């Protein structure tokens, strides 16, 4: 009975984080925490080896998939739906492999009755079906959270990632030692995630009002209505992109704040694609109508980075924790605005540069005094690698623009 409870308890952990659940399972199998077979009998040695190899293979494939898709999706958002489908499929397979091992499906069937084999097949099939359903629900919740513009800017998704990681590690460990507790543990976590989704959705809805002219739903920070184009008196954004109830004092600074959050400069709706030629799908406004707009945006981004460098140095002086905290502050600030407006190949190069610098400077961060310069160095190098393509696009657009004809001087 304990084996079946462990299988049932593992559904949410594989359905939410198959990478973490699989790796934790491999570790616990290596220590003998999971024992397959009925009646308390341990599994034959080759059964444990086979299950470990299968789970480890799924873990390796999922690790490569996460790494590759993470980089590809960051620079080419159109592959996002395929990434979600792959995640659901991998979660289902991982759960079924775990269930097969836990009920002894990989053990020799020579001395096992047909009823036990049939029951094992039913349990593995049920595990696959339940994990598939849970993974699909989990995917829809995550997609809903990511669709809320403020979720990523406020670090909600980052906190959710860390919470799910601890949730999966602790849950799989409970499946090995206390299956009933593992089932109970999933209830409050599921309630918290679902509650967070509805709270964030309600918060996003509170940021929208109806246009007085045409009743179109319009964001409070929009300069124009996306429906009729009427001018509005927008609300300002604070330092991390949340909407305040104070009116905008500087229109140019407000436009930069919108573009820094990859929002339309006119209607404030999220821009689906980046790059200097990006257009809003809602109102059709260009992100950068003229080359001068690109130059103004770059100069504003330079000033924002210079303002935040002392804070990054102060945070980065703390070993290890300061590196993570400093990069989080950099991401939430408008100093990282340029990264969202490069073409996909430029974003890919910038991402590689940022990861390489992070790996190269991580060891230096442990050196006293010198470690304080690591986060600012990463910020400046990433900024320059992202800035160059936009600067080049502005120069090319300016040189390609037709020159104004000068009328001849009167005779």
Secondary structure by P-SEA (a helix, b strand, c coil): caaaaaaaaaaaaaaccaaaaaaaaaaaaaacccccccccccccaaaaaaaaaaaaaaaaaaaaaaaaaaaaaaccccaaaaaaaaaaaaaaaaaaaaaaaaaccccccccccaaaaaaaaaaaaaaaaaaaaaaaaaaaaaaaaaacccccccaaaaaaaaaaaaaaaaaaaaaaccaaaaaaaaaaaaaaaaaaaaaaaaaaaaacccccccccccccccccccccccccbbbbbcccccccccccccaaaaaaaaaaacccccccccccccccccccccccccccccaaaaaaaaaaaaaaaaaaaaaaaaaacccaaaaaaaaaaaaacccccccccccaaaaaaaaaaaaaaaaaacccccccccccaaaaaaaaaaaaaaaaaaaaaaaaaaaaccccccccccc
